[in-house]
Every structure is written in structure tokens, then in C-alpha cells.
Amino acid sequence: MSETTDTPDTFADLDQSVEESHTRSKSIDALVAEWKAELDGQQSVSAANVQDRLLDLWGQLPEGETRTEIEQWLTETVQRHLYAVTDIDARLQRVLATA
């Protein structure tokens, strides 16, 4: 890759960039699926639990709108004690749609 731009210099660089993006997306999908499985059958969960899971997601996301949304949600967890599972599920659907 060129030092002055984010544009790939060769097709190999482009292939690597696409592969990294695909791997990252699968990781996000896997993290969300794992979280949803953990939430199954529960009505609410602690904000600390939500915060832990959000940090895992945040670490896998590239800079952008979705990561910013996760950052805002993380900030909110400091002020809350519980989250309804239905709320978490709705937010995770948005994350998957934009990731």
C-alpha cells in the first residue's frame, strides 16, 4: 500500500483489504450471534454485561458510523443499571445492518 493514500497499490493489496473486511464482518456477526444466544430466554441484563459485550464489538469495528453508535451506547451504560433484552436485540439489528 502507498504511504500517502489508503488506495491499494496492487490487486493483491486489494484482495487482502477485501479479505480483512470480510473476516471482520464475520467476527462481528459471530459476536452478535453469540450475544443473542446468551440473551435467549432472559428479560433483562445488567448494564455491566452490556458494556462487556459492547467493548468486544467496538474492538472489531472499523472507524465509522457503526463504531460511533457503539461508543454512544457504551457511554449510556455508565448511567444505567439494566437493559431490556428487546432493546438490546433492536440495537444489535441496527449494528448488523450498518456493519
C-alpha positions as CSV (number, residue, x, y, z in Angstrom):
1,M,0.0,0.0,0.0
2,S,1.1,3.5,-0.7
3,E,2.2,5.6,2.3
4,T,0.3,8.7,1.2
5,T,-3.1,7.1,0.4
6,D,-5.4,4.4,1.6
7,T,-5.8,3.1,-2.0
8,P,-4.3,-0.3,-2.7
9,D,-1.3,-0.3,-5.0
10,T,-1.9,-3.8,-6.5
11,F,-4.6,-6.3,-6.9
12,A,-3.0,-8.4,-4.1
13,D,-3.4,-5.4,-1.8
14,L,-7.0,-5.0,-2.8
15,D,-7.7,-8.7,-2.3
16,Q,-6.1,-8.5,1.2
17,S,-8.2,-5.5,2.1
18,V,-11.4,-7.2,0.9
19,E,-10.4,-10.4,2.8
20,E,-9.7,-8.4,6.0
21,S,-13.1,-6.6,5.7
22,H,-14.9,-10.0,5.2
23,T,-13.1,-11.5,8.2
24,R,-14.0,-8.6,10.3
25,S,-17.7,-8.8,9.3
26,K,-17.8,-12.5,10.1
27,S,-16.3,-11.7,13.5
28,I,-19.0,-9.1,14.2
29,D,-21.7,-11.5,13.0
30,A,-20.3,-14.2,15.3
31,L,-20.1,-11.8,18.3
32,V,-23.6,-10.7,17.8
33,A,-24.9,-14.2,17.3
34,E,-23.1,-15.3,20.5
35,W,-24.5,-12.4,22.5
36,K,-28.0,-13.1,21.2
37,A,-27.7,-16.8,22.2
38,E,-26.7,-15.7,25.7
39,L,-29.7,-13.4,25.9
40,D,-32.2,-16.0,24.8
41,G,-34.8,-16.6,27.5
42,Q,-33.8,-13.6,29.6
43,Q,-36.0,-10.5,30.1
44,S,-33.2,-8.1,31.2
45,V,-29.4,-8.0,31.7
46,S,-27.1,-5.7,33.7
47,A,-25.5,-2.7,32.1
48,A,-22.1,-4.2,33.1
49,N,-22.9,-7.2,30.9
50,V,-23.9,-5.0,28.0
51,Q,-20.8,-2.9,28.4
52,D,-18.5,-6.0,28.3
53,R,-20.2,-7.2,25.1
54,L,-20.1,-3.7,23.5
55,L,-16.4,-3.5,24.2
56,D,-15.9,-6.7,22.3
57,L,-17.9,-5.4,19.3
58,W,-16.2,-2.0,19.4
59,G,-12.8,-3.6,19.1
60,Q,-13.8,-5.4,15.9
61,L,-15.4,-2.4,14.2
62,P,-13.6,-0.1,11.8
63,E,-13.9,3.7,12.2
64,G,-17.3,4.8,11.1
65,E,-21.0,5.3,11.8
66,T,-21.5,1.9,13.5
67,R,-18.5,2.3,15.8
68,T,-19.7,5.7,16.8
69,E,-23.1,4.3,17.6
70,I,-21.4,1.6,19.8
71,E,-19.4,4.4,21.5
72,Q,-22.6,6.3,22.3
73,W,-24.2,3.1,23.6
74,L,-21.1,2.4,25.8
75,T,-21.4,5.9,27.3
76,E,-25.0,5.3,28.1
77,T,-24.2,2.1,30.0
78,V,-22.4,4.1,32.7
79,Q,-25.8,5.8,33.6
80,R,-27.9,2.7,33.5
81,H,-28.4,-0.5,35.6
82,L,-30.4,-2.7,33.4
83,Y,-31.3,-3.2,29.7
84,A,-34.3,-5.0,28.4
85,V,-33.3,-7.8,26.0
86,T,-35.8,-6.4,23.4
87,D,-33.9,-3.1,23.4
88,I,-30.6,-4.9,23.0
89,D,-31.9,-7.0,20.2
90,A,-33.3,-4.0,18.3
91,R,-29.9,-2.2,18.6
92,L,-28.0,-5.2,17.5
93,Q,-30.1,-5.5,14.4
94,R,-29.1,-1.9,13.6
95,V,-25.5,-2.8,14.2
96,L,-25.7,-5.7,11.8
97,A,-27.4,-3.7,9.2
98,T,-24.7,-1.0,9.2
99,A,-21.6,-3.1,9.9
